[in-house]
């Protein structure tokens, strides 16, 4: 199969049905760099909707949640409808626990609150809440496969779950070193990850795979970063790896912002300030007034884009972002760099060191580009 056909097949799969069941970026790092606050207009990737709702909870004026995949926007709209029409416990059951025989009926009660396309999608897909939201989408399937692999090589589900019940970081690291890591990262696993194309089921794009392959360092980077995340962050407080390796959250205290019980009263109003758009971020930026956007969360979008698309994106950023506005960029490639010809008018700040305290362990670069005054 040619590269062009492979990319086209991937785009069909990535942009036609649910890929991500949760955002795999650590919002705490975003918050520390972006300084979200009142009166701001934000443009950001939607993905599973966790981050754009968290941004809205920071009190910004408006969030444009952008995605080319309608299924991701349908998931966001369902979360908005839940926040605006259900109680806190029902919202938690749908998106925190995410699994129950009666949850499709709960979804049905929200259909009248949804746009026609989203209502039609959930009319046909409410059953995924029986199998579980943590198992849903292409990313959920990949993580479910990872869990089954770990249960086999580590000697059972209880061995993996033991990692999340350690009483200290020291105990957690010893447990990881003795009972999980050597069996997880065996010779076969390292051979498999030697090709970044193996990561396509986890939400990696063909463009990212090519970038990571070109770096020549990605297999070692991935192994070291996952080890760091599992050995230096308390897993009882890490919802990303709880969902990935357990298929559930351990409690409601350490979860995405929209699932925190103390945030639910504010969530209904905040979610009304999130505006979903099925479009490219470039097109949404072009639709804004000049110098009217305060923050842009690109995520790892630049890993996905070709040279022409990148040029159009940065032209749009240069026109739409206010002086002092910030653009947040992640990359999965250890050698990713922003071309100077694209970023004229922006001050580029590299914050890779922050990733060392991040809870994800899947990104190599973290960059904030600040719009300079004209």
Buried (B, 14 or more C-beta within 10 A) or exposed (E): EEEEEBBEEBBEEBBEBBBBBBBBBBBEBBBEBBEBEEEBBBBBBBBBBBBBBBBBBBBBEBBBBBBBBBBBBBBBBBBBBBBBBBEBEBBBBBBBBBBBEEBBEBBEEBBEBBEEEBBEBBEEBBEBBEEBBBBBBBBBBBBBEBBEBBBEBBEEBEBBEBBBEBEEEEEBBEBBEEBBBEBBBEEEBEEEBEBBBBBBBBBBBBBBBBBBBEBEBBBEBBBEBBBBBBBBBBBBEBBBBBBBBBBBBBEBEBBBBBBBBEBBEBBBEBBEBBEBBBBBBBEBBBEBEEBEBBBBBBBBBBBBBEEEBBBBBBBBBBBBBBEEBBBBBBBBBBBBEBEEEBBEBBEBEEBEEBBEBBBBBBBBBBBBBBBEEE
